[in-house]
Amino acid sequence: IILKFEILLKFLIQNKKIILIFSLGELIKDIYLFKLLIYKLVYSFKVIIINDYWKNNMSDNNSSYKTNKNLIAFIMSFGIFIWSLSAGIVTIALPTISQYLDISTSLVSWVVVAHLLVLTSFLLIFGKIGEYVGYKKVFLGGLILFTLGSYFSGISLDIIQLILSRILQGVGSAMLLSMTPAIISVNFPNVVR
């Protein structure tokens, strides 16, 4: 902070817009007071937010409930949608992949088979891990792994890279698909489901 301030001060002095002379002790004291002021502002802002939150939730509990539930439903639907979209696109693109990589149809079918093998193998395992670690953590981890697998699938240059990235995508898919029913059953009552 001091170095940036000195550079700014030199710039201002060179342009003769302002002349400021600070001793190092005064600058440190001013920085400490500035931090203290920021801390007080942030703390009071948090108190205001918490008070507003309690007032809003005590007066109308259903509005925040619906908003959170709608967001959860959207995120779960989005996870299932990207998985099914990816599975459909890869299945349709198999002949094109076969031509582009100049490989046989039986070899290119391993792109789908490897994904489904890993998906079905890890589905129950991640369901149990989700009970211990937490559904949200496993779901978000699956979303990240699925996205990474999709990215690596897109930049694959040969069949081995493509199959390995589809395996990574299968692990992410297993995490997504095992947590979606669990999160829905925890957050939505039977009547709403």
HUKARA-V411271 format. One record per backbone hydrogen bond with DSSP energy under -1.0 kcal/mol. NH is the residue of the N-H (numbers start at 1). CO is the residue of the C=O. If there is no record, write none. Layout:
[[NH/CO] [NH/CO]]
//
This chain:
[[5/1] [6/2] [7/3] [8/4] [9/5] [10/6] [11/7] [12/8] [13/9] [14/10] [15/11] [16/13] [17/12] [27/23] [28/24] [29/25] [30/26] [31/27] [32/28] [33/29] [34/30] [35/31] [36/32] [37/33] [38/34] [39/35] [40/36] [41/37] [42/38] [43/39] [44/40] [45/41] [46/42] [47/43] [48/44] [49/45] [50/46] [51/47] [52/48] [53/49] [54/50] [55/51] [56/52] [57/53] [58/54] [59/55] [60/56] [65/61] [66/62] [67/63] [68/64] [69/65] [70/66] [71/67] [72/68] [73/69] [74/70] [75/71] [76/72] [77/73] [78/74] [79/75] [80/76] [81/77] [82/78] [83/79] [84/80] [85/81] [86/82] [87/83] [88/84] [89/85] [90/86] [91/87] [92/88] [93/89] [97/93] [98/94] [99/95] [100/96] [101/97] [103/98] [108/104] [109/105] [110/107] [111/108] [113/109] [114/110] [116/112] [117/113] [118/114] [119/115] [120/116] [121/117] [122/118] [126/122] [127/123] [128/124] [129/125] [130/126] [132/128] [133/129] [134/130] [138/134] [139/135] [140/136] [141/137] [142/138] [143/139] [144/140] [145/141] [146/142] [147/143] [148/144] [149/145] [150/146] [151/147] [152/148] [153/149] [154/150] [155/151] [162/158] [163/159] [164/160] [165/161] [166/162] [167/163] [168/164] [169/165] [170/166] [171/167] [172/168] [173/169] [174/170] [175/171] [176/172] [177/173] [178/174] [179/175] [180/176] [183/179] [184/180] [185/181] [186/182] [187/183] [188/184] [193/189]]
//
